[in-house]
């Protein structure tokens, strides 16, 4: 017998621990409400144990141990393996093309299609097990080469609340990616409603889980070549100096902190320059044109050993070149640099000089992020600083809390600033603010301000143009452990649309989905469900408020998202959205989202 341990044993164990910790943390949060003055009796210990049992059976036993076998059977194109996953009285349903038309769009060399119908009756069968599984295999056989296949459990709950040994209902997502017979790159996502005869500890071995499967939606994307290609080696940027957090995995909760990328033309040569921050130190790369860069960190006077991760560019002294706020430091871009011109890395007249707090007036001790704008339209850039603070005693997790350290600094000219936080009205309500963005929400010419807070309110203020702001609420303002924020006009209507990156928790969404709706008052219940629902896209409705469209636009389920960004990747005039996960997954191949 081969006793050599497999390489997957540790990641699987980490997955189990991570899921358990996530469920325990959420249940502790739910129990906390029952002890902090919310509606009584609140969530009882018995109810908490029931929720934990539901997530254990539905999320871990079925989602993590059963469902991957469906993916393996499809990957192997094994009809017998697939047949073993369905019960003897199985029924199935799918959307026929003549029953509902396919929505198809082409952008350049990328073609996407969707087929779905709102309000489909998932209990209305139109095929037997053989027909349904043959249909699934047809979807798999559209791939000549299958690069990846995965299953994801979105929802699972007992058909009758409290009856764990009876039928279960849920939703799952099947994803396949690879190349077709003609060499095109293809991705297929199939959302399925399912009904199980039951779930128990023996389910992974006994198989025959599915009593019913119904296709809810099919999405495909095809292109003849990759949209992006890795050209790092040709740029001159040394990525070896950046931290690879996968080399430092020591447990399920290992922090995945990296740095950021900050772009500007610091030397005015019409080429974009790139500042990289990292826990190993920073690097400034001067753009040379044609996609190439050179490291000029030491040449321009920046100390490479600075490990602060947050930065912002801005011409704070109005001399025509961008200065730099970096962590707790302010650097002036001045004319005191070298004058030699025979070396391209020694651009004449460009060097950074660090200012002391006494010189700048700034206190950036607690800074974790910056936003730059001229809030009072006086021609001087102002600086908004967000920070992380410890919660005050008696923190209730949901609700207003004034323990944060957000600050508004007014530019006085000549790189000096004054604290105008109180006068501006922008201190905020969250305990930890991770990001802030200035933008003109209502097109009145005045900068407005929005923040992303980990605990508490995501703040939104309308600027009056005189350095003061009016507090305004977003719809369903509790997005859920918000970490990042970006703004762009996604529908080209002339109004900016914010995307708020929140924590999407697969386990949390399932646990809250099984939570009775009458445990807490309506407001708290709504906020709880918001906390685990994922990122959200706020469509600006002509400067008169926002409409939440994250779920309908299918951009909500992004794991624990941190640093989103809008960019037109395919030059079609429409903004695309990049929303990376910021928390470390248990394996490289299994992202949190």
C-alpha positions in Angstrom: 0.0 0.0 0.0 1.3 3.4 -0.9 1.5 5.6 2.2 3.1 8.6 0.6 1.0 11.7 1.6 -0.7 13.5 -1.1 0.0 17.2 -1.9 -3.7 18.0 -1.5 -4.1 16.8 2.1 -2.9 20.0 3.7 -4.9 22.4 1.5 -8.0 20.3 2.2 -7.4 20.5 5.9 -6.9 24.2 5.7 -10.1 24.5 3.8 -12.0 22.6 6.5 -10.4 24.8 9.2 -11.1 28.0 7.3 -14.8 27.1 6.8 -15.2 26.2 10.4 -13.6 29.4 11.6 -15.8 31.5 9.2 -19.0 29.8 10.4 -18.0 30.1 14.1 -17.2 33.8 13.6 -20.5 34.5 12.0 -22.5 32.6 14.6 -20.7 34.5 17.3 -21.7 37.7 15.6 -25.3 36.5 15.4 -25.3 35.5 19.0 -23.8 38.9 20.0 -27.0 40.7 18.8 -29.0 38.7 21.2 -26.9 40.1 24.0 -26.6 43.7 23.0 -30.1 45.0 23.3 -31.6 43.9 20.0 -35.0 42.2 19.7 -35.5 39.4 22.2 -35.2 36.6 22.5 -32.7 36.8 19.7 -30.7 33.9 18.4 -30.6 31.1 21.0 -27.7 28.7 21.5 -30.0 25.9 20.1 -30.7 27.9 17.0 -27.0 28.6 16.6 -26.1 24.9 16.8 -28.8 24.2 14.2 -27.3 26.8 11.8 -23.9 25.3 12.3 -25.2 21.8 11.6 -26.9 23.0 8.4 -23.7 24.6 7.2 -21.7 21.6 8.1 -23.9 19.2 6.2 -24.8 21.5 3.3 -21.6 23.5 3.0 -18.9 21.1 4.0 -20.3 17.6 3.5 -22.1 18.3 0.3 -20.4 21.4 -1.0 -16.8 20.4 -0.3 -16.9 16.6 -0.4 -19.7 15.7 -2.8 -19.8 18.4 -5.5 -16.2 18.1 -6.6 -17.0 14.5 -7.7 -19.5 15.9 -10.2 -16.7 18.1 -11.6 -14.4 15.1 -11.8 -17.0 13.0 -13.6 -17.5 15.8 -16.2 -13.8 16.4 -16.6 -13.3 12.7 -17.3 -16.3 12.6 -19.7 -17.5 9.6 -17.7 -21.2 8.9 -18.1 -21.2 6.1 -15.6 -19.7 8.4 -12.9 -22.3 11.1 -13.7 -25.2 8.6 -13.5 -24.0 7.5 -10.0 -24.6 11.1 -8.7 -28.4 11.0 -9.4 -31.2 9.1 -7.6 -33.3 6.4 -9.3 -36.3 8.8 -9.4 -34.4 11.8 -10.8 -36.1 14.5 -12.9 -34.4 17.3 -14.8 -35.2 20.5 -16.6 -33.3 23.0 -18.9 -33.9 25.9 -21.1 -34.3 25.1 -24.7 -33.2 27.6 -27.3 -36.6 27.7 -28.9 -38.2 28.2 -25.5 -36.2 31.2 -24.6 -33.9 33.1 -27.0 -30.2 33.4 -26.5 -28.8 36.9 -25.8 -25.6 37.3 -27.8 -23.1 40.1 -27.9 -19.8 40.6 -29.8 -17.1 43.1 -28.7 -14.1 42.9 -31.0 -12.9 39.3 -30.9 -14.9 38.4 -27.8 -18.3 36.9 -28.1 -20.6 36.3 -25.1 -24.0 34.7 -24.8 -26.6 34.2 -22.0 -29.7 32.1 -21.8 -32.0 32.5 -18.8 -35.6 33.2 -17.8 -36.7 35.0 -14.7 -39.3 33.1 -12.7 -38.6 29.7 -14.2 -40.3 26.8 -12.4 -37.5 24.6 -11.2 -39.9 21.9 -10.2 -41.2 21.5 -13.8 -39.4 18.6 -15.2 -39.0 18.0 -19.0 -36.4 15.2 -19.1 -35.1 12.1 -17.4 -31.7 11.4 -15.9 -30.2 10.1 -19.1 -31.4 13.1 -21.2 -30.2 15.6 -18.6 -26.8 14.1 -18.2 -26.3 13.7 -21.9 -27.0 17.4 -22.1 -24.4 18.2 -19.5 -21.9 16.0 -21.4 -22.7 17.9 -24.6 -21.7 21.1 -22.8 -18.5 19.5 -21.6 -17.7 18.2 -25.2 -17.7 21.6 -26.6 -14.2 21.7 -25.2 -11.4 20.0 -27.1 -9.1 20.7 -24.2 -10.4 21.4 -20.7 -8.1 23.7 -18.6 -10.3 23.9 -15.5 -13.6 22.8 -14.2 -15.1 23.7 -10.8 -18.3 23.6 -8.8 -19.5 26.1 -6.3 -22.3 25.8 -3.8 -24.3 29.1 -3.6 -27.2 28.0 -1.4 -28.3 24.9 0.4 -31.0 24.5 3.0 -33.5 21.9 4.3 -36.7 21.9 2.4 -38.5 21.9 5.7 -36.7 24.1 8.3 -35.4 22.0 11.2 -35.6 18.7 9.3 -32.0 17.8 8.5 -32.8 14.2 7.6 -35.3 15.2 4.9 -35.0 16.7 1.4 -32.7 19.7 0.8 -32.9 22.5 -1.8 -30.1 24.6 -3.2 -28.3 26.3 -6.0 -24.9 25.5 -7.5 -22.6 26.9 -10.1 -20.7 24.8 -12.6 -17.8 26.4 -14.5 -15.8 25.0 -17.4 -12.9 26.7 -19.2 -10.6 25.6 -22.0 -10.3 25.6 -25.8 -12.7 24.4 -28.5 -12.0 22.1 -31.5 -11.2 25.2 -33.7 -8.8 26.6 -31.1 -11.0 29.3 -29.6 -10.8 30.0 -25.9 -14.1 29.3 -24.2 -15.7 29.6 -20.7 -19.1 28.2 -19.8 -20.9 28.9 -16.5 -24.1 26.9 -15.8 -26.3 27.8 -12.8 -28.4 25.0 -11.5 -31.2 24.6 -9.0 -31.0 21.2 -7.2 -33.0 19.0 -4.8 -31.4 16.3 -2.8 -33.0 13.3 -1.1 -31.0 14.1 2.0 -27.5 14.8 3.3 -25.6 12.8 5.9 -22.0 12.0 6.8 -22.1 9.0 4.4 -23.3 11.0 1.4 -19.8 11.4 -0.3 -19.5 7.6 -0.4 -23.1 6.7 -1.1 -23.5 9.1 -4.1 -27.0 9.2 -5.7 -27.5 12.7 -4.3 -29.6 14.5 -6.9 -33.3 14.0 -7.0 -33.8 17.0 -9.3 -31.6 19.4 -11.3 -32.9 22.4 -13.2 -30.8 24.7 -15.4 -31.5 28.3 -14.4 -28.9 30.1 -16.5 -26.1 29.5 -19.1 -23.4 32.0 -19.8 -20.6 31.5 -22.4 -17.7 33.6 -23.5 -15.5 32.8 -26.5 -12.5 34.6 -28.1 -9.9 33.6 -30.6 -6.9 34.8 -28.5 -6.2 35.9 -24.9 -7.2 39.4 -24.2 -4.1 39.9 -22.1 -0.5 38.5 -22.3 2.2 38.6 -19.7 5.0 40.9 -20.8 6.6 41.5 -17.4 10.0 40.3 -18.5 10.1 42.9 -21.3 9.2 45.8 -19.1 12.3 46.0 -16.9 10.2 45.8 -13.8 11.8 43.4 -11.2 8.9 41.5 -9.7 11.3 39.2 -7.8 11.7 41.9 -5.2 7.9 41.9 -4.5 6.5 39.6 -1.9 4.9 36.4 -3.0 2.5 35.7 -0.2 2.0 32.1 -1.4 5.5 31.3 -0.2 4.6 32.3 3.3 1.5 30.2 3.9 1.6 29.0 7.5 -2.1 28.5 8.3 -5.6 29.3 7.1 -5.6 32.9 8.3 -2.2 34.0 7.0 -2.5 37.7 6.0 -2.2 38.3 2.3 -0.9 41.9 2.5 0.8 43.2 -0.5 1.3 46.7 -1.8 -0.1 48.9 -4.5 0.6 50.4 -7.9 0.5 54.2 -8.3 0.9 55.8 -11.7 2.0 59.3 -12.6 4.3 61.2 -14.9 6.6 62.5 -12.2 9.3 63.9 -14.6 7.0 65.5 -17.3 8.4 63.5 -20.2 4.9 62.3 -21.3 5.6 58.7 -20.3 3.7 57.1 -17.4 5.9 56.2 -14.4 5.1 53.5 -11.9 5.5 53.5 -8.1 5.3 50.0 -6.5 4.9 49.6 -2.8 5.5 46.4 -0.9 6.4 45.1 2.5 9.9 44.5 1.2 10.2 48.2 0.2 9.2 50.5 -2.5 10.4 51.0 -6.1 9.9 53.9 -8.5 10.1 52.9 -12.2 10.5 55.7 -14.8 8.7 55.1 -18.0 10.9 55.0 -21.1 8.2 54.5 -23.6 7.3 51.3 -25.6 6.2 49.6 -22.4 9.7 49.7 -20.8 10.8 51.0 -17.4 13.9 51.6 -15.4 14.4 51.6 -11.6 15.2 55.2 -10.4 14.3 54.9 -6.8 17.7 55.8 -5.4 18.5 58.3 -8.1 15.5 60.5 -7.2 16.1 60.3 -3.5 13.3 57.9 -2.4 14.3 55.6 0.4 13.6 52.1 -1.0 13.4 50.6 2.5 10.1 52.4 3.2 7.5 49.6 3.7 4.3 51.8 3.8 1.8 50.4 1.3 -0.4 53.4 0.7 0.4 56.4 -1.6 -1.1 59.2 -3.6 0.3 61.6 -6.2 -0.7 65.2 -6.4 0.7 68.6 -7.3 0.3 70.1 -3.8 2.6 73.1 -4.4 1.2 74.0 -7.9 4.6 73.9 -9.6 3.5 71.7 -12.4 4.8 68.3 -11.2 3.3 65.7 -8.9 4.4 65.4 -5.3 4.0 62.2 -3.4 2.2 61.2 -0.1 3.7 57.9 0.9 2.4 56.3 4.1 3.4 58.7 6.9 5.6 60.8 4.7 5.2 63.7 2.3 7.8 64.1 -0.5 8.2 67.3 -2.6 9.1 66.8 -6.3 11.6 69.6 -6.7 14.4 70.9 -9.0 17.3 69.9 -6.8 18.3 66.7 -8.6 21.3 65.9 -10.7 21.9 67.7 -14.0 23.7 65.0 -16.0 21.9 64.1 -19.2 24.1 61.3 -20.4 22.3 58.7 -18.3 18.5 58.3 -18.9 17.9 57.3 -15.3 19.2 60.6 -14.1 16.5 62.9 -15.4 17.7 66.5 -14.8 16.0 68.5 -12.2 13.9 65.7 -10.6 14.4 64.6 -7.0 12.2 64.0 -4.1 12.7 65.7 -0.7 11.0 64.4 2.4 9.2 67.1 4.5 8.9 66.8 8.2 5.5 67.0 10.0 6.5 70.4 11.2 7.1 71.6 7.7 3.9 70.1 6.2 1.6 70.3 9.2 0.4 66.8 8.5 -0.2 64.0 11.1 -0.3 60.8 9.1 0.4 58.3 11.8 -2.8 56.3 11.3 -3.0 56.7 7.6 -4.1 53.7 5.5 -5.4 55.4 2.4 -5.6 58.8 0.7 -7.9 60.7 -1.7 -7.0 64.0 -3.4 -9.2 66.9 -4.6 -9.7 70.6 -4.4 -12.6 70.6 -2.0 -13.0 74.4 -1.7 -12.1 75.3 -5.3 -9.3 77.6 -4.2 -6.7 76.2 -6.6 -4.9 74.2 -3.9 -5.2 70.4 -3.6 -6.6 69.0 -0.4 -6.0 65.6 1.2 -8.4 63.2 2.7 -6.8 60.6 4.9 -8.5 57.4 6.1 -7.4 55.2 9.0 -8.0 52.1 11.1 -8.8 52.4 14.8 -9.7 50.0 17.5 -13.4 49.7 18.3 -14.6 51.4 21.4 -15.9 49.4 24.3 -19.5 48.2 23.8 -19.0 48.0 20.0 -22.2 46.4 18.6 -20.7 45.6 15.2 -23.7 47.1 13.4 -24.5 50.8 13.9 -23.0 54.1 14.2 -19.5 54.3 15.8 -17.4 57.3 16.0 -14.0 55.8 16.8 -12.3 56.2 13.4 -9.5 58.5 12.5 -10.5 59.9 9.1 -9.1 63.4 8.5 -9.5 66.2 6.0 -6.4 68.3 5.4 -6.8 71.6 3.6 -4.0 72.7 1.4 -2.7 76.1 2.4 -0.1 76.4 -0.4 3.6 75.6 -0.5 3.0 72.0 0.8 1.5 73.0 4.1 -1.8 71.7 5.3 -4.4 72.5 8.1 -6.7 70.0 9.7 -10.3 70.9 8.7 -12.0 67.6 9.6 -14.5 69.0 12.0 -15.4 71.9 9.8 -15.8 69.8 6.7 -18.0 67.3 8.4 -16.2 64.3 6.9 -15.0 62.4 10.0 -17.2 59.4 9.2 -19.0 56.7 11.2 -17.1 53.5 10.6 -14.5 52.1 12.9 -12.0 51.2 10.1 -12.0 53.0 6.7 -10.0 51.3 4.0 -10.6 53.6 1.0 -12.0 56.9 -0.1 -12.8 58.4 -3.5 -13.6 62.0 -4.6 -15.9 62.3 -7.6 -18.7 64.6 -8.8 -21.8 62.5 -8.2 -24.4 65.0 -9.3 -22.5 67.0 -11.9 -22.7 70.2 -10.0 -19.0 70.9 -10.4 -18.2 70.2 -6.7 -16.2 67.2 -5.5 -18.2 64.7 -3.5 -16.8 62.0 -1.2 -17.5 58.3 -0.6 -15.7 55.9 1.8 -15.5 52.1 2.2 -15.6 51.0 5.9 -14.9 47.6 7.3 -17.3 48.0 10.3 -20.2 50.4 10.3 -21.4 52.9 7.7 -20.0 53.4 4.3 -20.2 57.2 4.2 -21.2 59.4 1.3 -21.1 63.2 1.4 -22.1 65.8 -1.2 -19.7 68.7 -1.5 -20.9 72.3 -1.3 -17.8 73.7 -3.0 -16.7 75.7 0.0 -14.8 72.9 1.8 -17.9 71.6 3.6 -20.0 68.5 2.9 -23.6 67.4 3.4 -24.1 63.8 4.7 -26.2 61.7 2.2 -27.2 58.0 2.5 -26.6 55.3 -0.1 -29.4 52.7 -0.6 -28.7 49.8 1.8 -25.6 51.6 3.1 -24.2 48.5 4.9 -22.5 46.8 2.0 -20.6 44.3 4.2 -17.1 44.6 5.5 -16.1 47.0 2.7 -12.4 47.1 1.7 -12.2 49.0 -1.6 -13.9 51.5 -3.9 -13.7 52.7 -7.5 -15.8 55.0 -9.6 -16.5 55.2 -13.3 -19.3 55.8 -15.8 -20.3 52.2 -16.7 -23.3 53.1 -18.9 -21.8 56.2 -20.6 -24.7 58.4 -19.4 -22.4 61.2 -18.0 -22.9 60.2 -14.4 -20.3 58.3 -12.2 -21.2 54.9 -10.9 -19.3 53.6 -7.8 -18.3 50.0 -7.3 -17.9 49.1 -3.6 -15.8 46.0 -2.9 -17.1 44.0 0.1 -16.6 40.6 1.6 -18.5 37.9 -0.2 -18.7 34.9 2.0 -20.0 31.7 0.5 -20.4 30.1 4.0 -21.8 33.3 5.5 -24.4 33.7 2.7 -25.6 30.1 3.3 -25.7 30.6 7.1 -27.7 33.8 6.9 -29.9 32.3 4.2 -31.0 29.7 6.8 -31.5 32.3 9.4 -35.2 32.8 10.3 -36.5 36.2 9.3 -38.2 37.0 12.6 -35.1 36.7 14.9 -34.1 40.4 14.7 -35.9 43.5 13.8 -36.3 44.3 10.1 -33.4 46.8 10.0 -30.9 44.6 11.7 -32.0 41.6 9.7 -31.5 43.5 6.5 -28.0 44.7 7.5 -27.0 41.1 8.5 -27.9 39.8 5.0 -26.1 42.7 3.4 -23.0 41.8 5.3 -22.5 38.6 3.4 -24.0 39.5 0.0 -20.8 40.5 -1.7 -19.7 43.6 -3.6 -22.1 46.1 -5.0 -22.4 48.3 -8.0 -24.3 51.6 -7.5 -25.8 52.9 -10.7 -26.1 56.7 -10.6 -29.6 57.6 -11.7 -29.0 61.1 -13.1 -27.5 62.6 -10.0 -30.6 61.9 -8.0 -29.3 59.0 -6.0 -28.2 55.4 -6.8 -29.7 52.1 -7.6 -28.1 48.8 -6.4 -27.4 46.5 -9.4 -24.5 44.4 -8.2 -26.4 41.2 -8.2 -28.2 41.8 -11.5 -25.0 42.9 -13.1 -23.4 39.7 -11.8 -20.4 41.5 -10.2 -21.2 40.7 -6.5 -19.6 37.3 -5.9 -15.9 38.3 -5.8 -14.6 36.7 -2.6 -13.1 39.1 -0.1 -12.5 41.9 -2.6 -10.1 44.7 -1.9 -8.7 46.7 -4.8 -11.3 47.1 -7.7 -10.6 49.2 -10.8 -12.4 50.3 -13.9 -10.5 50.2 -17.2 -11.5 49.7 -20.9 -9.5 46.6 -21.5 -10.7 45.9 -25.1 -10.9 49.6 -26.3 -14.6 49.3 -27.1 -15.6 52.5 -25.3 -17.2 50.6 -22.4 -15.5 50.4 -19.0 -14.6 46.9 -17.8 -14.2 46.0 -14.1 -11.3 44.2 -12.4 -12.2 43.1 -8.9 -9.4 41.0 -7.3 -9.7 39.0 -4.1 -7.6 40.4 -1.4 -7.6 37.6 1.1 -5.4 34.6 0.6 -7.2 31.4 -0.6 -6.4 28.0 0.7 -4.9 27.0 -2.6 -3.8 28.9 -5.7 -6.4 27.0 -7.8 -9.3 27.8 -5.5 -9.9 31.5 -5.1 -12.1 32.7 -2.3 -14.8 33.9 -4.7 
